[in-house]
Amino acid sequence: MPPLPPAPGTHSTFNVLAILAAAGGALLAIGHHGQPGAFCANCVQPSPSAATFFITGFTPSGEPPTGTITFTFSQAVAANSQVAIQGQITYAFFVLQPIGSNATTPPAPLSNFGQVSFDQSGTVMTLGEQGSGLVQGEKYQITFTNLITSITGASLIESQTPLQAFGIFHHAVKLARPKAGPVAPGPVTPGKPGNPKTPPPGPKPPPANPPIPH
């Protein structure tokens, strides 16, 4: 058989760019269920946030007017917060509950409580108890708000001491010795110092069998 004539030349419709574009559109539609794509918050590693800022504890020592209360912060307190803590009740304040009362006084700045000072690290705050209204035995409560910030910019977790009484002086008490009652006299031993002298001996009894005269 004679050879078949060659097929007429045609232009190819294969287009690499068109296929990639179509595939990308299909994947986009599948990934978003046909809806417009939204920002993926998990696709970008978030920047590290500031560590938690809180008060780790406080230690009262002594009694008014010479006592102190020491507060320890988990981070160094920012300089502007150190100043604000002393006189602004939006940063820190205290209330008092007088002896024999269930009501508390209005919030007052810590400068009315006593002198506020920080150590060089900025993490330890000492609050004096020199306020004229502080009385031994009455109760106090101190609150720190979240407006206080650390040097890293973290906000303080709001903290509050329990409503507790100032310490009361306990004077040393001498133990009273028990008083002894009357002592019963013991047996008297003649001849000992302080006892009666030995009495003279009595007359001798006559012999049972008198001698027979010669």
N, CA and C atoms as a LAMMPS dump frame, in Angstrom:
ITEM: TIMESTEP
0
ITEM: NUMBER OF ATOMS
642
ITEM: BOX BOUNDS ff ff ff
-5.0000000000000000e+02 5.0000000000000000e+02
-5.0000000000000000e+02 5.0000000000000000e+02
-5.0000000000000000e+02 5.0000000000000000e+02
ITEM: ATOMS id mol type element x y z
1 1 1 N 0.859 -1.188 0
2 1 2 C 0 0 0
3 1 3 C 0.889 1.229 0
4 2 1 N 0.445 2.237 -0.709
5 2 2 C 1.277 3.448 -0.734
6 2 3 C 1.277 4.114 0.625
7 3 1 N 2.299 4.767 1.028
8 3 2 C 2.373 5.442 2.353
9 3 3 C 1.308 6.509 2.474
10 4 1 N 0.78 6.637 3.723
11 4 2 C -0.245 7.658 3.977
12 4 3 C 0.372 9.039 3.903
13 5 1 N -0.375 9.937 3.395
14 5 2 C 0.166 11.311 3.338
15 5 3 C 0.294 11.888 4.752
16 6 1 N 1.239 12.712 4.967
17 6 2 C 1.414 13.311 6.319
18 6 3 C 0.221 14.147 6.7
19 7 1 N -0.069 14.14 8.02
20 7 2 C -1.231 14.908 8.524
21 7 3 C -0.951 16.379 8.374
22 8 1 N -2.012 17.133 8.122
23 8 2 C -1.817 18.588 7.959
24 8 3 C -1.313 19.207 9.26
25 9 1 N -0.459 20.167 9.187
26 9 2 C 0.098 20.824 10.38
27 9 3 C -0.948 21.612 11.158
28 10 1 N -0.912 21.483 12.51
29 10 2 C -1.841 22.223 13.395
30 10 3 C -1.01 22.939 14.465
31 11 1 N -1.606 23.996 15.021
32 11 2 C -0.953 24.75 16.103
33 11 3 C -1.317 24.122 17.453
34 12 1 N -0.307 23.844 18.333
35 12 2 C -0.555 23.216 19.638
36 12 3 C -1.236 24.211 20.58
37 13 1 N -2.195 23.706 21.339
38 13 2 C -2.895 24.551 22.33
39 13 3 C -2.304 24.376 23.726
40 14 1 N -1.221 23.62 23.885
41 14 2 C -0.601 23.387 25.197
42 14 3 C 0.055 24.677 25.678
43 15 1 N -0.354 25.162 26.863
44 15 2 C 0.177 26.406 27.422
45 15 3 C 0.512 26.169 28.889
46 16 1 N 1.786 26.172 29.202
47 16 2 C 2.223 25.884 30.575
48 16 3 C 1.686 26.909 31.558
49 17 1 N 1.727 28.147 31.223
50 17 2 C 1.266 29.188 32.137
51 17 3 C -0.218 29.064 32.419
52 18 1 N -0.971 28.709 31.394
53 18 2 C -2.417 28.584 31.599
54 18 3 C -2.73 27.443 32.543
55 19 1 N -1.975 26.315 32.412
56 19 2 C -2.231 25.166 33.287
57 19 3 C -1.894 25.515 34.728
58 20 1 N -0.785 26.198 34.959
59 20 2 C -0.41 26.57 36.332
60 20 3 C -1.426 27.516 36.955
61 21 1 N -1.914 28.433 36.14
62 21 2 C -2.908 29.371 36.656
63 21 3 C -4.188 28.659 37.026
64 22 1 N -4.591 27.703 36.199
65 22 2 C -5.82 26.972 36.483
66 22 3 C -5.672 26.119 37.73
67 23 1 N -4.506 25.472 37.844
68 23 2 C -4.286 24.622 39.016
69 23 3 C -4.278 25.462 40.282
70 24 1 N -3.658 26.623 40.217
71 24 2 C -3.642 27.485 41.393
72 24 3 C -5.025 27.931 41.784
73 25 1 N -5.848 28.256 40.807
74 25 2 C -7.209 28.668 41.118
75 25 3 C -8.01 27.56 41.74
76 26 1 N -7.798 26.326 41.261
77 26 2 C -8.535 25.193 41.819
78 26 3 C -8.132 24.939 43.257
79 27 1 N -6.837 24.994 43.549
80 27 2 C -6.381 24.788 44.92
81 27 3 C -6.889 25.876 45.848
82 28 1 N -6.902 27.095 45.367
83 28 2 C -7.413 28.182 46.188
84 28 3 C -8.879 27.988 46.515
85 29 1 N -9.639 27.527 45.516
86 29 2 C -11.067 27.301 45.742
87 29 3 C -11.293 26.149 46.709
88 30 1 N -10.469 25.101 46.62
89 30 2 C -10.624 23.963 47.527
90 30 3 C -10.269 24.369 48.956
91 31 1 N -9.169 25.107 49.092
92 31 2 C -8.719 25.467 50.428
93 31 3 C -9.686 26.368 51.155
94 32 1 N -10.427 27.201 50.459
95 32 2 C -11.345 28.136 51.113
96 32 3 C -12.796 27.801 50.82
97 33 1 N -13.038 26.575 50.349
98 33 2 C -14.409 26.134 50.1
99 33 3 C -15.158 27.1 49.201
100 34 1 N -14.425 27.623 48.257
101 34 2 C -15.06 28.508 47.309
102 34 3 C -15.233 29.919 47.799
103 35 1 N -14.804 30.225 49.047
104 35 2 C -14.952 31.56 49.609
105 35 3 C -13.642 32.324 49.462
106 36 1 N -13.701 33.655 49.501
107 36 2 C -12.462 34.432 49.417
108 36 3 C -11.543 34.088 50.58
109 37 1 N -10.245 34 50.348
110 37 2 C -9.288 33.64 51.391
111 37 3 C -9.167 34.719 52.451
112 38 1 N -9.007 34.288 53.713
113 38 2 C -8.834 35.213 54.828
114 38 3 C -7.391 35.133 55.321
115 39 1 N -6.988 36.141 56.171
116 39 2 C -5.633 36.151 56.691
117 39 3 C -5.444 34.974 57.646
118 40 1 N -4.339 34.26 57.476
119 40 2 C -4.046 33.089 58.298
120 40 3 C -3.15 33.515 59.441
121 41 1 N -3.732 33.59 60.644
122 41 2 C -2.957 34.054 61.797
123 41 3 C -1.878 33.055 62.187
124 42 1 N -2.112 31.777 61.901
125 42 2 C -1.158 30.748 62.29
126 42 3 C -0.038 30.545 61.277
127 43 1 N -0.139 31.226 60.181
128 43 2 C 0.869 31.025 59.149
129 43 3 C 2.148 31.797 59.463
130 44 1 N 2.052 32.805 60.353
131 44 2 C 3.215 33.616 60.683
132 44 3 C 3.523 33.389 62.156
133 45 1 N 4.773 33.124 62.474
134 45 2 C 5.175 32.908 63.859
135 45 3 C 4.999 34.201 64.638
136 46 1 N 4.142 34.193 65.687
137 46 2 C 3.935 35.436 66.432
138 46 3 C 5.193 35.842 67.18
139 47 1 N 5.321 37.146 67.377
140 47 2 C 6.475 37.64 68.119
141 47 3 C 6.313 37.289 69.589
142 48 1 N 7.404 37.032 70.314
143 48 2 C 7.292 36.652 71.726
144 48 3 C 6.679 37.774 72.547
145 49 1 N 5.708 37.437 73.406
146 49 2 C 5.055 38.44 74.236
147 49 3 C 5.82 38.604 75.538
148 50 1 N 5.544 39.697 76.24
149 50 2 C 6.22 39.948 77.506
150 50 3 C 5.81 38.912 78.539
151 51 1 N 6.731 38.565 79.419
152 51 2 C 6.449 37.568 80.44
153 51 3 C 5.42 38.106 81.426
154 52 1 N 4.74 37.21 82.116
155 52 2 C 3.726 37.604 83.076
156 52 3 C 4.365 38.411 84.199
157 53 1 N 3.693 39.497 84.586
158 53 2 C 4.194 40.428 85.597
159 53 3 C 3.257 40.373 86.794
160 54 1 N 3.78 39.986 87.96
161 54 2 C 2.927 39.822 89.132
162 54 3 C 3.756 40.036 90.397
163 55 1 N 3.067 40.105 91.532
164 55 2 C 3.719 40.222 92.829
165 55 3 C 3.859 38.824 93.406
166 56 1 N 5.076 38.429 93.701
167 56 2 C 5.314 37.062 94.169
168 56 3 C 4.973 36.881 95.639
169 57 1 N 4.973 37.958 96.424
170 57 2 C 4.642 37.838 97.83
171 57 3 C 5.006 39.096 98.588
172 58 1 N 4.586 39.166 99.856
173 58 2 C 4.922 40.311 100.696
174 58 3 C 5.208 39.817 102.101
175 59 1 N 6.028 40.596 102.816
176 59 2 C 6.468 40.191 104.146
177 59 3 C 6.346 41.362 105.106
178 60 1 N 5.383 41.321 106.05
179 60 2 C 5.325 42.368 107.088
180 60 3 C 6.413 42.14 108.125
181 61 1 N 6.928 43.234 108.663
182 61 2 C 7.966 43.144 109.684
183 61 3 C 7.767 44.282 110.674
184 62 1 N 7.59 43.946 111.942
185 62 2 C 7.417 44.971 112.953
186 62 3 C 6.005 45.519 112.986
187 63 1 N 5.835 46.609 113.722
188 63 2 C 4.535 47.23 113.916
189 63 3 C 4.659 48.732 113.74
190 64 1 N 3.524 49.422 113.51
191 64 2 C 3.59 50.885 113.415
192 64 3 C 4.108 51.479 114.73
193 65 1 N 4.841 52.567 114.695
194 65 2 C 5.166 53.371 113.513
195 65 3 C 6.511 53.03 112.878
196 66 1 N 7.159 51.958 113.317
197 66 2 C 8.486 51.631 112.787
198 66 3 C 8.478 50.377 111.924
199 67 1 N 7.314 49.755 111.72
200 67 2 C 7.263 48.53 110.933
201 67 3 C 7.381 48.805 109.443
202 68 1 N 7.598 47.76 108.675
203 68 2 C 7.683 47.848 107.215
204 68 3 C 6.999 46.641 106.593
205 69 1 N 6.614 46.788 105.335
206 69 2 C 6.064 45.689 104.547
207 69 3 C 6.857 45.632 103.252
208 70 1 N 7.416 44.473 102.934
209 70 2 C 8.241 44.312 101.741
210 70 3 C 7.472 43.53 100.694
211 71 1 N 7.38 44.093 99.477
212 71 2 C 6.709 43.456 98.348
213 71 3 C 7.753 43.083 97.302
214 72 1 N 7.628 41.886 96.721
215 72 2 C 8.561 41.419 95.703
216 72 3 C 7.823 41.234 94.382
217 73 1 N 8.323 41.871 93.318
218 73 2 C 7.727 41.794 91.985
219 73 3 C 8.515 40.805 91.135
220 74 1 N 7.818 40.165 90.196
221 74 2 C 8.472 39.177 89.336
222 74 3 C 9.378 39.823 88.291
223 75 1 N 9.145 41.099 87.984
224 75 2 C 9.999 41.851 87.068
225 75 3 C 10.298 43.207 87.685
226 76 1 N 11.297 43.871 87.15
227 76 2 C 11.623 45.213 87.617
228 76 3 C 10.502 46.179 87.236
229 77 1 N 10.088 46.999 88.192
230 77 2 C 9.013 47.963 87.959
231 77 3 C 9.575 49.158 87.193
232 78 1 N 8.827 49.609 86.191
233 78 2 C 9.26 50.754 85.393
234 78 3 C 9.395 51.984 86.286
235 79 1 N 10.291 52.891 85.898
236 79 2 C 10.581 54.059 86.726
237 79 3 C 9.345 54.925 86.941
238 80 1 N 8.55 55.147 85.888
239 80 2 C 7.367 55.992 86.041
240 80 3 C 6.333 55.342 86.947
241 81 1 N 6.256 54.014 86.946
242 81 2 C 5.327 53.318 87.838
243 81 3 C 5.81 53.385 89.281
244 82 1 N 7.13 53.342 89.486
245 82 2 C 7.659 53.459 90.839
246 82 3 C 7.242 54.78 91.473
247 83 1 N 7.229 55.839 90.672
248 83 2 C 6.819 57.156 91.181
249 83 3 C 5.319 57.199 91.397
250 84 1 N 4.55 56.645 90.449
251 84 2 C 3.092 56.718 90.533
252 84 3 C 2.54 55.89 91.684
253 85 1 N 3.21 54.793 92.021
254 85 2 C 2.731 53.929 93.105
255 85 3 C 2.633 54.703 94.413
256 86 1 N 3.504 55.675 94.6
257 86 2 C 3.553 56.375 95.876
258 86 3 C 2.342 57.277 96.105
259 87 1 N 1.885 57.964 95.055
260 87 2 C 0.87 58.991 95.301
261 87 3 C -0.395 58.909 94.483
262 88 1 N -0.518 57.965 93.56
263 88 2 C -1.707 57.891 92.714
264 88 3 C -2.503 56.631 93.055
265 89 1 N -3.758 56.817 93.497
266 89 2 C -4.578 55.665 93.9
267 89 3 C -5.015 54.843 92.691
268 90 1 N -4.827 55.364 91.479
269 90 2 C -5.124 54.549 90.299
270 90 3 C -4.063 53.474 90.089
271 91 1 N -2.911 53.638 90.736
272 91 2 C -1.837 52.642 90.645
273 91 3 C -1.807 51.737 91.882
274 92 1 N -1.953 52.338 93.053
275 92 2 C -1.928 51.557 94.302
276 92 3 C -2.649 52.366 95.38
277 93 1 N -3.315 51.663 96.293
278 93 2 C -4.02 52.347 97.384
279 93 3 C -4.195 51.38 98.548
280 94 1 N -4.646 51.924 99.671
281 94 2 C -4.901 51.086 100.842
282 94 3 C -6.16 51.556 101.539
283 95 1 N -6.749 50.659 102.31
284 95 2 C -7.892 50.98 103.166
285 95 3 C -7.593 50.439 104.558
286 96 1 N -8.236 51.039 105.556
287 96 2 C -8.079 50.609 106.935
288 96 3 C -9.432 50.214 107.505
289 97 1 N -9.416 49.262 108.414
290 97 2 C -10.617 48.878 109.16
291 97 3 C -10.31 49.089 110.64
292 98 1 N -10.879 50.165 111.235
293 98 2 C -10.579 50.452 112.646
294 98 3 C -10.988 49.308 113.554
295 99 1 N -10.399 49.28 114.719
296 99 2 C -10.692 48.24 115.697
297 99 3 C -12.158 48.334 116.123
298 100 1 N -12.849 47.194 116.108
299 100 2 C -14.239 47.15 116.514
300 100 3 C -15.221 47.611 115.455
301 101 1 N -14.767 47.793 114.21
302 101 2 C -15.644 48.252 113.137
303 101 3 C -15.595 47.262 111.983
304 102 1 N -16.721 47.18 111.243
305 102 2 C -16.776 46.337 110.049
306 102 3 C -16.605 47.149 108.771
307 103 1 N -16.559 48.464 108.88
308 103 2 C -16.427 49.344 107.722
309 103 3 C -14.962 49.695 107.501
310 104 1 N -14.619 50.002 106.258
311 104 2 C -13.26 50.403 105.92
312 104 3 C -13.228 51.861 105.5
313 105 1 N -12.079 52.471 105.627
314 105 2 C -11.899 53.86 105.233
315 105 3 C -11.855 53.97 103.707
316 106 1 N -12.061 55.172 103.153
317 106 2 C -11.945 55.339 101.695
318 106 3 C -10.523 55.046 101.225
319 107 1 N -10.339 54.638 99.959
320 107 2 C -8.991 54.378 99.444
321 107 3 C -8.1 55.607 99.57
322 108 1 N -6.854 55.371 99.938
323 108 2 C -5.892 56.459 100.112
324 108 3 C -4.575 56.053 99.462
325 109 1 N -3.774 57.031 99.015
326 109 2 C -2.478 56.695 98.381
327 109 3 C -1.509 56.114 99.406
328 110 1 N -0.559 55.338 98.918
329 110 2 C 0.4 54.69 99.806
330 110 3 C 1.289 55.694 100.524
331 111 1 N 1.392 56.92 100.008
332 111 2 C 2.187 57.938 100.703
333 111 3 C 1.582 58.274 102.052
334 112 1 N 0.268 58.055 102.233
335 112 2 C -0.364 58.25 103.535
336 112 3 C -0.097 57.078 104.47
337 113 1 N 0.274 55.949 103.903
338 113 2 C 0.575 54.757 104.694
339 113 3 C 1.988 54.844 105.255
340 114 1 N 2.91 55.254 104.4
341 114 2 C 4.307 55.371 104.817
342 114 3 C 5.199 55.621 103.621
343 115 1 N 6.484 55.617 103.847
344 115 2 C 7.455 55.888 102.787
345 115 3 C 7.585 54.691 101.855
346 116 1 N 7.612 54.97 100.546
347 116 2 C 7.764 53.938 99.518
348 116 3 C 9.162 54.036 98.925
349 117 1 N 9.85 52.908 98.839
350 117 2 C 11.195 52.904 98.243
351 117 3 C 11.419 51.584 97.514
352 118 1 N 12.244 51.628 96.452
353 118 2 C 12.611 50.45 95.677
354 118 3 C 14.112 50.217 95.783
355 119 1 N 14.506 48.946 95.698
356 119 2 C 15.927 48.642 95.686
357 119 3 C 16.493 48.904 94.293
358 120 1 N 17.783 48.69 94.133
359 120 2 C 18.429 48.986 92.857
360 120 3 C 17.912 48.106 91.725
361 121 1 N 17.477 46.88 92.038
362 121 2 C 16.973 45.995 90.986
363 121 3 C 15.583 46.392 90.51
364 122 1 N 14.869 47.195 91.293
365 122 2 C 13.513 47.594 90.926
366 122 3 C 12.476 46.515 91.158
367 123 1 N 12.858 45.412 91.782
368 123 2 C 11.911 44.31 92.003
369 123 3 C 11.417 44.23 93.452
370 124 1 N 12.071 44.906 94.38
371 124 2 C 11.686 44.847 95.792
372 124 3 C 11.264 46.235 96.247
373 125 1 N 10.021 46.335 96.71
374 125 2 C 9.484 47.594 97.208
375 125 3 C 9.281 47.494 98.711
376 126 1 N 9.726 48.497 99.434
377 126 2 C 9.545 48.554 100.882
378 126 3 C 8.588 49.68 101.218
379 127 1 N 7.553 49.339 101.974
380 127 2 C 6.543 50.309 102.388
381 127 3 C 6.62 50.47 103.902
382 128 1 N 6.885 51.693 104.343
383 128 2 C 6.956 51.955 105.769
384 128 3 C 5.573 52.06 106.395
385 129 1 N 5.545 52.026 107.724
386 129 2 C 4.284 52.124 108.471
387 129 3 C 4.338 53.352 109.379
388 130 1 N 4.641 54.507 108.763
389 130 2 C 4.776 55.722 109.551
390 130 3 C 3.523 56.587 109.534
391 131 1 N 2.467 56.145 108.854
392 131 2 C 1.258 56.955 108.758
393 131 3 C 0.67 57.254 110.127
394 132 1 N 0.149 58.497 110.298
395 132 2 C -0.369 58.907 111.607
396 132 3 C -1.639 58.152 111.976
397 133 1 N -2.366 57.611 110.98
398 133 2 C -3.609 56.921 111.288
399 133 3 C -3.451 55.441 111.531
400 134 1 N -2.231 54.92 111.46
401 134 2 C -2.012 53.491 111.642
402 134 3 C -1.943 53.158 113.129
403 135 1 N -2.767 52.217 113.541
404 135 2 C -2.855 51.839 114.95
405 135 3 C -2.639 50.34 115.06
406 136 1 N -1.884 49.943 116.031
407 136 2 C -1.653 48.517 116.249
408 136 3 C -2.978 47.826 116.558
409 137 1 N -3.222 46.727 115.851
410 137 2 C -4.452 45.969 116.062
411 137 3 C -5.517 46.231 115.026
412 138 1 N -5.512 47.402 114.356
413 138 2 C -6.482 47.613 113.293
414 138 3 C -6.032 46.877 112.033
415 139 1 N -6.939 46.742 111.074
416 139 2 C -6.651 45.964 109.875
417 139 3 C -6.37 46.879 108.687
418 140 1 N -5.572 46.364 107.764
419 140 2 C -5.239 47.108 106.552
420 140 3 C -5.343 46.18 105.342
421 141 1 N -5.532 46.776 104.179
422 141 2 C -5.55 46.046 102.916
423 141 3 C -4.95 46.933 101.837
424 142 1 N -3.988 46.406 101.084
425 142 2 C -3.272 47.173 100.068
426 142 3 C -3.548 46.554 98.703
427 143 1 N -3.848 47.397 97.716
428 143 2 C -4.188 46.943 96.365
429 143 3 C -3.242 47.574 95.352
430 144 1 N -2.775 46.78 94.399
431 144 2 C -1.947 47.232 93.279
432 144 3 C -2.734 46.964 92.002
433 145 1 N -2.88 47.967 91.131
434 145 2 C -3.689 47.83 89.924
435 145 3 C -2.824 47.456 88.72
436 146 1 N -3.511 47.16 87.613
437 146 2 C -2.805 46.751 86.393
438 146 3 C -2.236 47.927 85.604
439 147 1 N -2.357 49.152 86.13
440 147 2 C -1.692 50.282 85.475
441 147 3 C -0.189 50.263 85.719
442 148 1 N 0.242 49.522 86.703
443 148 2 C 1.68 49.391 86.973
444 148 3 C 2.299 48.526 85.877
445 149 1 N 3.4 48.988 85.319
446 149 2 C 4.073 48.246 84.254
447 149 3 C 5.514 47.946 84.647
448 150 1 N 6.055 46.932 83.988
449 150 2 C 7.456 46.567 84.207
450 150 3 C 8.319 47.247 83.155
451 151 1 N 9.631 47.057 83.268
452 151 2 C 10.53 47.67 82.298
453 151 3 C 10.385 47.035 80.921
454 152 1 N 9.749 45.855 80.842
455 152 2 C 9.501 45.227 79.542
456 152 3 C 8.17 45.66 78.937
457 153 1 N 7.39 46.477 79.678
458 153 2 C 6.106 46.936 79.184
459 153 3 C 4.934 46.062 79.582
460 154 1 N 5.165 45.026 80.362
461 154 2 C 4.068 44.147 80.787
462 154 3 C 3.252 44.824 81.881
463 155 1 N 1.943 44.601 81.864
464 155 2 C 1.052 45.146 82.888
465 155 3 C 0.965 44.19 84.068
466 156 1 N 0.928 44.756 85.242
467 156 2 C 0.872 43.945 86.458
468 156 3 C -0.494 43.268 86.589
469 157 1 N -0.489 42.01 86.978
470 157 2 C -1.737 41.344 87.335
471 157 3 C -2.207 41.956 88.651
472 158 1 N -3.414 42.494 88.678
473 158 2 C -3.902 43.196 89.868
474 158 3 C -3.782 42.302 91.097
475 159 1 N -3.221 42.856 92.141
476 159 2 C -2.939 42.093 93.354
477 159 3 C -3.48 42.835 94.561
478 160 1 N -3.826 42.073 95.6
479 160 2 C -4.402 42.657 96.811
480 160 3 C -4.035 41.805 98.012
481 161 1 N -3.592 42.453 99.057
482 161 2 C -3.285 41.729 100.277
483 161 3 C -4.589 41.385 100.99
484 162 1 N -4.597 40.361 101.828
485 162 2 C -5.793 40.092 102.624
486 162 3 C -5.995 41.194 103.655
487 163 1 N -7.216 41.338 104.119
488 163 2 C -7.507 42.3 105.174
489 163 3 C -7.001 41.714 106.488
490 164 1 N -5.884 42.227 106.964
491 164 2 C -5.26 41.64 108.144
492 164 3 C -4.808 42.727 109.094
493 165 1 N -4.633 42.346 110.345
494 165 2 C -4.314 43.309 111.39
495 165 3 C -2.817 43.56 111.464
496 166 1 N -2.482 44.76 111.88
497 166 2 C -1.094 45.053 112.205
498 166 3 C -0.696 44.215 113.414
499 167 1 N 0.586 43.92 113.511
500 167 2 C 1.054 43.158 114.657
501 167 3 C 0.905 43.952 115.944
502 168 1 N 0.702 43.256 117.047
503 168 2 C 0.58 43.873 118.355
504 168 3 C 1.798 43.473 119.185
505 169 1 N 2.337 44.436 119.911
506 169 2 C 3.492 44.126 120.753
507 169 3 C 3.107 43.097 121.802
508 170 1 N 3.939 42.109 121.972
509 170 2 C 3.734 41.102 123.009
510 170 3 C 4.848 41.268 124.036
511 171 1 N 4.505 41.863 125.178
512 171 2 C 5.517 42.065 126.216
513 171 3 C 5.878 40.727 126.849
514 172 1 N 7.136 40.641 127.238
515 172 2 C 7.582 39.41 127.89
516 172 3 C 6.844 39.245 129.224
517 173 1 N 6.31 38.093 129.437
518 173 2 C 5.558 37.805 130.656
519 173 3 C 6.393 36.898 131.536
520 174 1 N 6.63 37.346 132.784
521 174 2 C 7.392 36.526 133.716
522 174 3 C 6.468 35.478 134.325
523 175 1 N 6.95 34.263 134.406
524 175 2 C 6.154 33.199 134.996
525 175 3 C 6.149 33.363 136.51
526 176 1 N 4.945 33.424 137.075
527 176 2 C 4.813 33.55 138.526
528 176 3 C 5.06 32.2 139.18
529 177 1 N 5.935 32.211 140.143
530 177 2 C 6.206 30.959 140.838
531 177 3 C 5.031 30.605 141.744
532 178 1 N 4.638 29.339 141.781
533 178 2 C 3.512 28.966 142.656
534 178 3 C 3.869 29.186 144.124
535 179 1 N 2.898 29.758 144.858
536 179 2 C 3.11 30.007 146.282
537 179 3 C 2.942 28.706 147.059
538 180 1 N 3.888 28.438 148.017
539 180 2 C 3.84 27.211 148.811
540 180 3 C 2.904 27.399 149.994
541 181 1 N 2.084 26.415 150.308
542 181 2 C 1.184 26.467 151.45
543 181 3 C 1.911 26.094 152.73
544 182 1 N 1.168 26.09 153.869
545 182 2 C 1.82 25.725 155.152
546 182 3 C 2.353 24.302 155.105
547 183 1 N 3.544 24.144 155.671
548 183 2 C 4.215 22.848 155.656
549 183 3 C 3.908 22.121 156.964
550 184 1 N 3.461 20.884 156.874
551 184 2 C 3.172 20.099 158.083
552 184 3 C 4.464 19.762 158.787
553 185 1 N 4.484 19.891 160.123
554 185 2 C 5.744 19.602 160.841
555 185 3 C 6.107 18.136 160.737
556 186 1 N 7.375 17.889 160.618
557 186 2 C 7.871 16.526 160.531
558 186 3 C 8.176 15.961 161.914
559 187 1 N 8.604 14.763 161.98
560 187 2 C 8.93 14.157 163.273
561 187 3 C 10.118 14.846 163.926
562 188 1 N 10.014 15.021 165.227
563 188 2 C 11.074 15.699 165.988
564 188 3 C 12.105 14.684 166.43
565 189 1 N 13.336 14.954 166.104
566 189 2 C 14.438 14.082 166.53
567 189 3 C 15.212 14.788 167.611
568 190 1 N 15.167 14.3 168.812
569 190 2 C 15.891 14.99 169.894
570 190 3 C 17.377 15.065 169.601
571 191 1 N 17.951 16.159 170.061
572 191 2 C 19.391 16.324 169.933
573 191 3 C 19.829 17.03 168.678
574 192 1 N 18.943 17.187 167.657
575 192 2 C 19.349 17.876 166.436
576 192 3 C 19.186 19.374 166.625
577 193 1 N 19.936 20.164 165.888
578 193 2 C 19.814 21.623 166.022
579 193 3 C 18.391 22.067 165.746
580 194 1 N 17.898 22.963 166.603
581 194 2 C 16.561 23.494 166.436
582 194 3 C 15.505 22.65 167.102
583 195 1 N 15.837 21.499 167.59
584 195 2 C 14.878 20.638 168.278
585 195 3 C 15.143 20.669 169.789
586 196 1 N 14.139 20.297 170.591
587 196 2 C 14.341 20.303 172.059
588 196 3 C 15.49 19.375 172.455
589 197 1 N 16.15 19.755 173.607
590 197 2 C 17.236 18.92 174.111
591 197 3 C 16.706 17.576 174.596
592 198 1 N 17.596 16.608 174.669
593 198 2 C 17.197 15.277 175.12
594 198 3 C 16.797 15.331 176.598
595 199 1 N 15.578 14.876 176.954
596 199 2 C 15.148 14.951 178.366
597 199 3 C 15.976 13.999 179.232
598 200 1 N 16.124 14.37 180.519
599 200 2 C 16.906 13.475 181.424
600 200 3 C 16.21 12.138 181.594
601 201 1 N 16.974 11.083 181.845
602 201 2 C 16.347 9.768 181.992
603 201 3 C 15.537 9.673 183.29
604 202 1 N 14.457 8.893 183.297
605 202 2 C 13.605 8.735 184.471
606 202 3 C 14.25 7.811 185.507
607 203 1 N 13.627 7.695 186.716
608 203 2 C 14.193 6.815 187.763
609 203 3 C 14.163 5.361 187.346
610 204 1 N 15.178 4.632 187.816
611 204 2 C 15.259 3.218 187.472
612 204 3 C 14.241 2.425 188.282
613 205 1 N 13.615 1.456 187.724
614 205 2 C 12.644 0.646 188.477
615 205 3 C 13.372 -0.249 189.481
616 206 1 N 12.715 -0.57 190.614
617 206 2 C 13.356 -1.451 191.598
618 206 3 C 13.563 -2.837 191.02
619 207 1 N 14.557 -3.548 191.566
620 207 2 C 14.805 -4.921 191.045
621 207 3 C 13.633 -5.834 191.368
622 208 1 N 13.421 -6.79 190.529
623 208 2 C 12.298 -7.696 190.699
624 208 3 C 12.457 -8.55 191.964
625 209 1 N 13.672 -8.988 192.281
626 209 2 C 13.929 -9.839 193.449
627 209 3 C 14.909 -9.12 194.375
628 210 1 N 14.378 -8.455 195.416
629 210 2 C 15.321 -7.726 196.286
630 210 3 C 16.285 -8.699 196.99
631 211 1 N 17.464 -8.273 197.311
632 211 2 C 18.45 -9.165 197.957
633 211 3 C 18.014 -9.545 199.373
634 212 1 N 18.291 -10.754 199.788
635 212 2 C 17.911 -11.255 201.132
636 212 3 C 18.987 -10.779 202.12
637 213 1 N 18.547 -10.051 203.217
638 213 2 C 19.548 -9.585 204.204
639 213 3 C 20.184 -10.747 204.938
640 214 1 N 21.45 -10.576 205.27
641 214 2 C 22.157 -11.611 206.035
642 214 3 C 21.957 -11.351 207.511
